[in-house]
């Protein structure tokens, strides 16, 4: 509020200073009787110098104020973008952790050893989501390890055969924004594996080249299922903020097979 008030008075002061030449010209026309006058034409050279210096100072002050406003607005936009990204990250996979905790509760009495394994893997995933998820980038190998932990947890959770094929051909040290691919994998489990009694499968591939990172995932699903949701909306918004004009996210459906592909372009 104080900043807005200060800006208001600065603008008023600049406008008042700017109309000084108009006032001087009107004064000369009225009191000298001339119908047209040359601005400062009849003044002493020292006065002319002072007036010109005054307007140069006024112009410099205006430019300085304008630059400061542009920088301030830019910082506000950056802070807003960071805040929005943090909010979107906080919404990644919350229901997965809730579901796993519920499963663990029922498993502890029946199979303590398996429950211990699940707890360790879940702990690693939560640690990655909280600490690595806050970073701007992670190595692509770290992101793959996170995805593999997610897959193993699901395999231990379900009492049915799940066929997951994950092929990677990557530069292990390549950097990528964390927690992007997990949303597509989570979507495949949620709308595919969870609702199919048998023959559920997921095929994934992650490749890197000099110019792009390509993640493709395919799963079968029940036709009655809708693949859209808040997770995909969040993913699209994050991509718009982090990779503007540098990504391609496409979806395709044939029969009861759903495929998603995310390409991150390295410009």
C-alpha positions as a printed Julia matrix, in Angstrom:
267×3 Matrix{Float64}:
   0.0     0.0     0.0
   2.85    2.4     0.92
   4.58    1.56   -2.37
   1.42    2.37   -4.34
   1.06    5.73   -2.57
   4.71    6.62   -3.24
   4.36    5.72   -6.9
   1.25    7.89   -7.15
   3.05   10.99   -5.82
   6.1    10.36   -8.04
   3.88   10.23  -11.12
   2.1    13.45  -10.08
   5.45   15.21   -9.5
   6.78   14.13  -12.9
   3.62   15.32  -14.65
   3.78   18.72  -12.91
   7.43   19.13  -13.9
   6.62   18.2   -17.49
   4.06   20.98  -17.92
   6.53   23.71  -16.89
   7.47   24.51  -20.56
   3.78   24.93  -21.39
   3.39   27.39  -18.52
   6.46   29.36  -19.63
   5.26   29.53  -23.23
   1.75   30.66  -22.2
   3.31   33.33  -19.96
   5.44   34.67  -22.83
   2.48   34.79  -25.23
   0.24   36.62  -22.74
   2.7    39.13  -21.28
   4.9    39.85  -24.31
   2.01   40.2   -26.73
   3.65   37.97  -29.3
   1.37   35.55  -31.11
   4.18   33.06  -31.41
   7.33   32.76  -29.34
  10.48   30.71  -29.34
  10.81   28.78  -26.1
  13.46   30.53  -23.91
  14.44   32.66  -26.88
  14.63   35.91  -24.86
  16.31   34.5   -21.77
  19.91   34.84  -20.6
  22.17   31.94  -21.72
  22.78   30.95  -18.09
  19.02   30.66  -17.51
  18.66   28.62  -20.71
  21.49   26.32  -19.53
  19.82   25.81  -16.14
  16.45   25.08  -17.72
  17.97   22.59  -20.21
  19.91   20.94  -17.36
  16.68   20.78  -15.38
  14.89   18.93  -18.2
  17.79   16.55  -18.72
  17.68   15.78  -15.01
  13.9    15.33  -15.21
  14.26   12.98  -18.19
  16.96   10.93  -16.41
  14.78   10.73  -13.31
  11.84    9.51  -15.39
  13.96    6.84  -17.12
  15.38    5.7   -13.77
  11.88    5.43  -12.26
  10.61    3.54  -15.32
  13.49    1.03  -15.17
  12.88    0.46  -11.47
   9.2    -0.2   -12.15
  10.03   -2.7   -14.88
  12.48   -4.53  -12.58
   9.92   -4.53   -9.76
   7.18   -5.96  -12.0
   9.59   -8.6   -13.33
  10.47   -9.69   -9.79
   6.79   -9.89   -8.88
   6.13  -12.13  -11.89
   9.05  -14.4   -10.98
   7.89  -14.69   -7.38
   4.35  -15.47   -8.53
   5.68  -18.15  -10.91
   7.8   -19.73   -8.17
   4.85  -19.73   -5.76
   2.61  -21.36   -8.37
   5.24  -24.01   -9.12
   5.61  -24.83   -5.42
   1.84  -25.23   -5.14
   1.74  -27.53   -8.17
   4.62  -29.61   -6.83
   2.86  -30.03   -3.49
  -0.07  -31.62   -5.33
   2.06  -34.37   -6.92
   1.09  -37.9    -5.83
  -0.59  -37.11   -2.47
  -3.31  -39.73   -2.9
  -0.68  -42.35   -3.76
   0.98  -41.9    -0.36
  -2.39  -42.03    1.39
  -3.3   -45.27   -0.4
   0.06  -46.85    0.44
  -0.28  -45.95    4.13
  -3.74  -47.52    4.21
  -2.39  -50.69    2.61
   0.48  -50.8     5.09
  -1.94  -50.6     7.99
  -3.66  -53.78    6.86
  -0.41  -55.52    5.88
   1.55  -55.07    9.12
  -0.34  -57.85   10.94
  -0.52  -60.23    7.93
   2.99  -59.89    6.49
   5.35  -57.81    8.71
   8.43  -58.45    6.54
   6.73  -57.24    3.37
   5.34  -54.26    5.28
   8.88  -53.32    6.37
  10.1   -53.41    2.77
   7.19  -51.21    1.7
   7.9   -48.72    4.49
  11.55  -48.37    3.43
  10.67  -47.82   -0.23
   7.87  -45.42    0.7
  10.28  -43.52    2.94
  12.77  -43.17    0.05
  10.02  -41.87   -2.22
   8.76  -39.36    0.32
  12.32  -38.15    0.96
  12.86  -37.67   -2.77
   9.52  -35.84   -3.2
  10.25  -33.47   -0.32
  13.96  -32.74   -0.69
  14.83  -33.42   -4.33
  11.45  -32.09   -5.46
  12.41  -28.65   -4.13
  15.42  -28.45   -6.45
  15.18  -26.78   -9.84
  16.75  -29.81  -11.56
  17.96  -33.33  -10.75
  19.91  -35.88  -12.79
  17.72  -37.98  -15.04
  19.08  -41.11  -13.32
  17.68  -39.89   -9.98
  14.3   -39.4   -11.63
  14.46  -42.94  -13.08
  15.28  -44.43   -9.66
  12.25  -42.62   -8.25
  10.02  -44.07  -10.99
  11.39  -47.57  -10.38
  10.67  -47.3    -6.66
   7.12  -46.28   -7.51
   6.72  -49.32   -9.77
   8.14  -51.71   -7.15
   5.78  -50.37   -4.51
   2.82  -51.0    -6.76
   3.99  -54.52   -7.58
   4.27  -55.32   -3.87
   0.89  -53.75   -3.21
  -1.27  -55.64   -5.72
  -2.25  -59.31   -5.5
  -2.16  -59.79   -9.27
   0.32  -60.07  -12.09
   1.49  -56.72  -13.44
   3.66  -56.49  -16.54
   5.77  -53.32  -16.5
   8.43  -52.88  -19.16
  10.71  -49.88  -18.64
  13.43  -49.25  -21.25
  16.02  -46.51  -20.81
  18.69  -45.16  -23.11
  19.99  -42.05  -21.43
  22.86  -39.82  -20.45
  22.79  -40.42  -16.68
  24.08  -36.95  -15.84
  21.54  -35.12  -17.96
  19.48  -32.66  -15.9
  15.69  -32.52  -15.79
  13.01  -30.86  -13.67
  11.96  -33.31  -10.91
   8.56  -35.01  -10.6
   7.38  -34.57  -14.19
   7.23  -38.16  -15.45
   5.67  -39.56  -12.26
   2.33  -37.94  -13.11
   2.07  -39.89  -16.38
   3.12  -43.14  -14.66
   0.66  -42.54  -11.85
  -2.08  -41.94  -14.42
  -1.28  -45.28  -16.12
  -1.59  -47.2   -12.84
  -4.67  -45.35  -11.67
  -6.72  -45.72  -14.87
  -5.19  -48.95  -16.16
  -3.7   -51.44  -13.69
  -6.01  -50.66  -10.77
  -9.17  -51.3   -12.81
  -8.11  -54.35  -14.83
  -8.44  -57.8   -13.27
  -5.93  -59.46  -15.6
  -3.46  -58.83  -18.44
  -2.67  -55.31  -17.18
   0.5   -53.88  -18.63
   2.54  -50.69  -18.84
   5.26  -50.03  -21.41
   7.64  -47.14  -20.81
  10.68  -45.71  -22.56
  12.94  -42.82  -21.66
  15.63  -41.64  -24.07
  17.91  -38.65  -24.29
  19.72  -37.02  -27.19
  21.66  -33.8   -27.6
  18.51  -31.83  -28.37
  15.72  -33.51  -26.42
  14.48  -35.85  -23.69
  11.66  -38.17  -24.72
   9.4   -40.09  -22.31
   6.73  -42.41  -23.72
   4.26  -44.5   -21.72
   1.54  -46.89  -22.88
  -1.03  -48.87  -20.91
  -4.21  -50.83  -21.51
  -7.35  -49.73  -19.7
 -11.09  -50.21  -19.37
 -12.91  -48.13  -22.01
 -15.26  -46.79  -19.35
 -12.33  -45.06  -17.63
 -11.56  -41.38  -18.24
  -7.82  -40.65  -18.36
  -8.05  -36.92  -17.65
  -7.71  -35.42  -14.17
  -6.1   -32.79  -11.97
  -2.7   -34.51  -12.28
  -2.53  -33.96  -16.04
  -3.75  -30.37  -15.68
  -1.0   -29.69  -13.13
   1.58  -31.28  -15.43
   0.54  -29.09  -18.36
   0.68  -25.96  -16.22
   4.15  -26.83  -14.86
   5.42  -27.43  -18.37
   4.04  -24.06  -19.51
   5.86  -22.32  -16.67
   9.18  -24.2   -16.87
   9.49  -25.15  -20.55
   7.58  -22.46  -22.49
   7.63  -23.37  -26.21
  10.15  -26.11  -25.41
   7.96  -29.15  -24.91
   5.46  -31.42  -26.64
   2.85  -33.35  -24.66
   0.63  -35.61  -26.76
  -1.95  -38.31  -26.05
  -3.44  -41.0   -28.26
  -6.04  -43.77  -27.84
  -6.63  -46.89  -29.94
  -9.14  -49.56  -28.84
  -8.39  -49.98  -25.13
  -4.78  -48.72  -25.29
  -3.74  -45.29  -24.07
  -0.4   -43.66  -24.89
   1.2   -40.45  -23.68
   4.43  -38.87  -24.87
   6.38  -35.98  -23.35
   9.28  -34.42  -25.26
  11.44  -31.8   -23.57
  13.44  -29.79  -26.07
  16.89  -28.52  -25.14
  17.3   -25.17  -26.91
